[in-house]
């Protein structure tokens, strides 16, 4: 069984053969049922947040943030309680440390969320009109 090679792995939804490790790393199932650690690529525009290409169930590669993959696998209950109005915060402020114990689901107040979306949409409309 795969979990005997590297303990504490959870399969990532919509990406068969990929696993989120409790150590904050993403693993891919190898050809011989062994695990291969994937090296995340750094996205420069987000202050060093790590992104990684994963092949989805339709065999199309998508770039995903490692901290989001880890949180979706390991912090499902907290995400459910936040009712999809949340962002993921690194407790120690080190964006490369994606261990579930370092990630925190920060709830967003619905009123603030709607207000910010409204303000953002007004900016877009203004830019289009100019």
C-alpha positions as CSV (number, residue, x, y, z in Angstrom):
1,X,0.0,0.0,0.0
2,X,1.2,3.5,-0.8
3,X,0.8,4.9,2.6
4,X,3.5,2.5,3.9
5,X,6.1,4.2,1.8
6,X,5.4,7.7,2.8
7,X,3.0,8.1,5.7
8,X,0.1,10.5,6.0
9,X,-1.0,11.1,2.4
10,X,-4.4,12.2,1.1
11,X,-5.4,11.8,-2.5
12,X,-6.1,15.2,-4.2
13,X,-9.7,15.5,-5.5
14,X,-10.0,15.8,-9.3
15,X,-6.3,14.8,-9.8
16,X,-6.0,11.0,-9.7
17,X,-2.6,9.7,-8.7
18,X,-1.6,12.9,-6.9
19,X,-1.3,13.1,-3.1
20,X,-1.0,15.9,-0.5
21,X,1.5,15.0,2.2
22,X,1.3,16.0,5.8
23,X,4.8,17.5,5.3
24,X,3.4,20.1,2.9
25,X,4.6,18.4,-0.3
26,X,2.8,17.1,-3.3
27,X,3.4,13.5,-4.4
28,X,2.7,11.7,-7.6
29,X,2.1,7.9,-7.9
30,X,5.0,6.4,-9.8
31,X,4.8,3.7,-12.5
32,X,5.9,1.0,-10.0
33,X,3.5,2.1,-7.3
34,X,6.2,4.1,-5.5
35,X,5.9,7.8,-4.7
36,X,7.8,10.5,-6.5
37,X,8.0,13.9,-4.8
38,X,7.2,16.7,-7.2
39,X,9.2,19.9,-7.1
40,X,6.9,22.9,-7.0
41,X,7.5,25.8,-9.3
42,X,7.5,29.3,-7.8
43,X,5.0,31.8,-9.1
44,X,6.8,35.2,-9.0
45,X,3.7,37.3,-9.1
46,X,2.3,36.1,-5.8
47,X,5.4,36.8,-3.6
48,X,6.8,33.2,-3.7
49,X,3.6,31.1,-3.4
50,X,4.4,27.7,-4.8
51,X,2.5,26.4,-7.9
52,X,2.7,23.0,-9.4
53,X,1.4,21.5,-12.7
54,X,-1.0,18.6,-12.1
55,X,-2.8,16.4,-14.7
56,X,-6.5,16.4,-14.0
57,X,-8.9,13.5,-14.7
58,X,-9.4,14.8,-18.3
59,X,-5.6,14.5,-18.9
60,X,-5.2,18.3,-19.0
61,X,-2.4,19.9,-17.0
62,X,-3.4,22.7,-14.6
63,X,-1.2,24.9,-12.4
64,X,-2.4,24.8,-8.8
65,X,-1.1,26.5,-5.7
66,X,0.5,24.0,-3.3
67,X,-1.0,25.6,-0.2
68,X,-4.5,25.4,-1.6
69,X,-4.0,21.7,-2.5
70,X,-2.7,20.9,1.0
71,X,-5.6,22.9,2.7
72,X,-8.3,21.3,0.5
73,X,-6.9,17.8,1.4
74,X,-6.1,18.3,5.1
75,X,-8.4,21.1,6.3
76,X,-11.7,20.1,4.8
77,X,-13.8,20.6,7.9
78,X,-12.5,24.2,8.4
79,X,-13.2,25.0,4.8
80,X,-16.7,23.6,5.1
81,X,-17.3,25.7,8.2
82,X,-16.1,28.8,6.3
83,X,-18.9,28.2,3.7
84,X,-16.5,29.0,0.8
85,X,-15.8,32.5,2.0
86,X,-12.2,32.2,3.1
87,X,-8.6,32.6,2.3
88,X,-5.7,30.5,3.4
89,X,-3.1,32.1,5.7
90,X,0.4,30.9,6.6
91,X,0.7,31.1,10.4
92,X,4.4,31.7,10.4
93,X,4.2,34.0,7.3
94,X,6.6,31.8,5.4
95,X,4.7,31.1,2.1
96,X,6.9,28.2,1.2
97,X,5.9,26.3,4.4
98,X,2.8,24.5,3.3
99,X,2.4,22.0,6.1
100,X,-1.2,21.7,7.2
101,X,-0.2,22.6,10.8
102,X,1.1,26.0,9.4
103,X,-2.0,26.7,7.3
104,X,-5.0,28.5,8.7
105,X,-8.5,29.0,7.1
106,X,-9.4,32.6,7.6
107,X,-13.1,33.3,7.3
108,X,-14.3,36.3,5.4
109,X,-17.4,38.2,6.5
110,X,-20.0,37.9,3.7
111,X,-20.8,41.6,3.8
112,X,-17.2,42.6,3.4
113,X,-16.8,40.1,0.6
114,X,-19.8,41.5,-1.3
115,X,-18.6,45.1,-0.7
116,X,-15.1,44.4,-2.0
117,X,-16.5,42.6,-5.1
118,X,-18.8,45.6,-5.8
119,X,-15.9,48.0,-5.5
120,X,-13.8,45.8,-7.7
121,X,-16.5,45.6,-10.4
122,X,-16.8,49.4,-10.3
123,X,-13.1,49.7,-11.0
124,X,-13.4,47.3,-14.0
125,X,-16.3,49.3,-15.4
126,X,-14.4,52.5,-15.1
127,X,-11.4,51.1,-16.9
128,X,-13.6,49.8,-19.7
129,X,-15.3,53.2,-20.1
130,X,-12.1,55.1,-20.3
